């Protein structure tokens, strides 16, 4: 870690350092994910050296989906099945009996 990264790390925890040692320890102990490291330190390195693993459109979609969930009081729980294309997409078929929201595609 060079001095710029160390300075950034110290600056990001300045409030915790100055107010409460226990809070600082809890903050430092939290797990640093790969995505968080890339987001926090991207500006210190070549922006093309570590591309963001999450496509920008997908990140924006998740934000909008959160807003819709809060607006309508419906949360979607999904594991896998994410497509990064809307080609031949016709909409969704809500199957309330099974609790599934199934995308419909052109045949």
Steps between C-alpha positions, in 0.01 A plus 500: 500500500654832403461824694198616297304186589603531865392864508165412341446223757582730790276777363207262456517403870584845644162551670511155660859553616423836659174403673510142622765231489242217521309638201828526309588137574154382388527707182845367411398141578216496247571288196639680196344353189668506161234740374554738792878499452462578131251779573712655778838483325415522128616862477850408622578265213451483126120495457528221244727280714216372720169520315187503714368142515139623511373656174382860545155427353450212745596722794251766383233233451546384860456857626180547299368159608556598864294817444220298339506247784464776758226672298283189452602298807617202292849353522639252247731227629694344214808282477650472153306551180623856437529591131676810373282529190136586434503358148172310438371597848120546514445577868419302813236241584417530872420152634367581848422135581869409495631846590703511180548797269579336169640692201328434168707473183406490134490145368 
